[in-house]
Amino acid sequence: MQSSRREKVLCVFKLNTGQDDHAIMSLDDHLTEIHFVVKIMEVFEWFKTHVIDKKPDPSIDHRELVQIKSMGL
């Protein structure tokens, strides 16, 4: 396992369980997960900037979201 870590094939994470628990994940899977989180954050930023910050109403329906998105924002 040490050689796999050195060759950047595996990632080992210490889990926050209060014990000596670890998780093992392939580097490719780890990078895929990071990419997914980055995309989710981009969607959230768009939603915050173009919906939450500009629409005072407590709710929005699908039609309104499509209209905002179609404005090229």
C-alpha positions as MATLAB code, in Angstrom:
seq = 'MQSSRREKVLCVFKLNTGQDDHAIMSLDDHLTEIHFVVKIMEVFEWFKTHVIDKKPDPSIDHRELVQIKSMGL';
ca = [
       0.000    0.000    0.000;
       2.891    2.396    0.724;
       4.154    2.067   -2.838;
       0.643    2.740   -4.186;
       0.507    5.910   -2.105;
       3.948    7.004   -3.303;
       2.955    6.309   -6.908;
      -0.211    8.381   -6.356;
      -2.575    5.505   -7.088;
      -4.275    5.426   -3.674;
      -5.267    8.053   -1.107;
      -5.518    7.209    2.572;
      -7.713    9.364    4.791;
      -7.978    9.376    8.568;
     -11.659    9.355    9.455;
     -13.041   11.640   12.130;
     -14.556    8.835   14.229;
     -12.544    9.405   17.369;
     -10.749    6.135   16.715;
      -7.869    5.118   14.496;
     -10.100    4.522   11.449;
      -8.908    5.131    7.918;
     -10.457    5.039    4.449;
      -8.695    4.097    1.235;
      -9.727    5.491   -2.132;
      -8.162    5.445   -5.567;
      -6.681    8.776   -6.603;
      -8.815    8.760   -9.764;
     -12.002    8.328   -7.704;
     -10.861   11.039   -5.295;
     -10.239   13.490   -8.147;
     -13.625   12.614   -9.672;
     -15.312   13.415   -6.345;
     -13.450   16.725   -6.086;
     -14.534   17.628   -9.638;
     -18.148   16.796   -8.725;
     -18.014   19.030   -5.624;
     -16.539   21.896   -7.657;
     -19.411   21.618  -10.167;
     -21.984   21.591   -7.350;
     -20.368   24.707   -5.866;
     -20.558   26.447   -9.256;
     -24.292   25.684   -9.452;
     -24.785   26.909   -5.900;
     -22.864   30.149   -6.638;
     -25.006   30.737   -9.728;
     -28.181   30.104   -7.710;
     -27.029   32.404   -4.910;
     -26.009   35.217   -7.269;
     -28.916   35.084   -9.713;
     -31.774   33.821   -7.565;
     -31.284   34.244   -3.823;
     -29.574   37.646   -3.999;
     -32.015   39.072   -6.585;
     -35.371   37.527   -5.707;
     -36.841   38.552   -2.372;
     -39.675   35.986   -2.504;
     -39.192   32.911   -0.294;
     -39.864   30.508   -3.179;
     -39.292   30.104   -6.900;
     -40.927   27.731   -9.356;
     -39.424   25.859  -12.268;
     -40.773   28.317  -14.856;
     -39.010   31.227  -13.131;
     -35.726   29.321  -12.923;
     -35.895   28.486  -16.627;
     -36.646   32.139  -17.412;
     -33.649   33.351  -15.377;
     -31.384   30.739  -16.945;
     -32.597   31.585  -20.474;
     -31.496   35.220  -19.976;
     -27.952   33.933  -20.263;
     -27.090   34.588  -16.646;
];
